[in-house]
Amino acid sequence: MTKKEREKICYNCDHCIYIGEGDYICDADYEPKIVMEDHEPNDNYYWCAGTEWEEE
């Protein structure tokens, strides 16, 4: 895995938006997905496998 590939995570993506109380959503899909709860990744974390990743 290259350094660039390691950086492609939800937390570093423009689509990952903090919504409060430790929760983050991903707005890359038509319907936003909760990807982190209480600052911890959930089952939707990195759901796009980097295909929708956008750099800040």
C-alpha positions as CSV (number, residue, x, y, z in Angstrom):
1,M,0.0,0.0,0.0
2,T,1.4,3.4,-1.0
3,K,1.4,6.5,1.2
4,K,-1.3,8.1,-0.9
5,E,-3.6,5.0,-0.6
6,R,-3.2,5.1,3.2
7,E,-4.4,8.7,3.2
8,K,-7.6,7.8,1.4
9,I,-9.8,7.3,4.5
10,C,-13.1,8.8,5.4
11,Y,-11.6,11.1,8.0
12,N,-9.4,12.8,5.4
13,C,-12.1,13.1,2.7
14,D,-14.1,16.3,1.9
15,H,-17.3,14.1,1.8
16,C,-16.9,13.3,5.5
17,I,-18.8,15.9,7.5
18,Y,-19.0,16.2,11.3
19,I,-22.6,16.5,12.4
20,G,-22.1,16.7,16.1
21,E,-21.8,14.4,19.2
22,G,-19.0,12.4,17.6
23,D,-20.9,11.5,14.5
24,Y,-19.8,11.9,10.9
25,I,-21.7,11.5,7.6
26,C,-20.5,10.8,4.1
27,D,-22.4,12.9,1.5
28,A,-20.8,11.3,-1.6
29,D,-23.9,9.2,-2.2
30,Y,-27.4,10.4,-3.0
31,E,-28.5,9.5,0.5
32,P,-25.8,10.5,3.1
33,K,-24.5,7.6,5.2
34,I,-23.3,7.8,8.8
35,V,-19.7,6.5,8.7
36,M,-18.6,7.3,12.3
37,E,-20.4,7.2,15.6
38,D,-18.9,8.6,18.8
39,H,-15.7,9.2,16.8
40,E,-15.5,5.5,16.0
41,P,-15.9,3.9,12.5
42,N,-19.0,1.9,11.9
43,D,-20.0,-0.6,9.2
44,N,-20.4,2.2,6.6
45,Y,-16.9,3.5,7.2
46,Y,-15.0,3.8,3.9
47,W,-18.0,2.3,2.1
48,C,-16.8,3.7,-1.3
49,A,-13.3,2.1,-0.9
50,G,-11.8,5.4,-2.0
51,T,-13.7,5.8,-5.3
52,E,-15.5,8.9,-4.0
53,W,-12.5,10.2,-2.0
54,E,-11.8,13.9,-2.4
55,E,-8.9,15.7,-0.9
56,E,-9.5,18.7,1.4
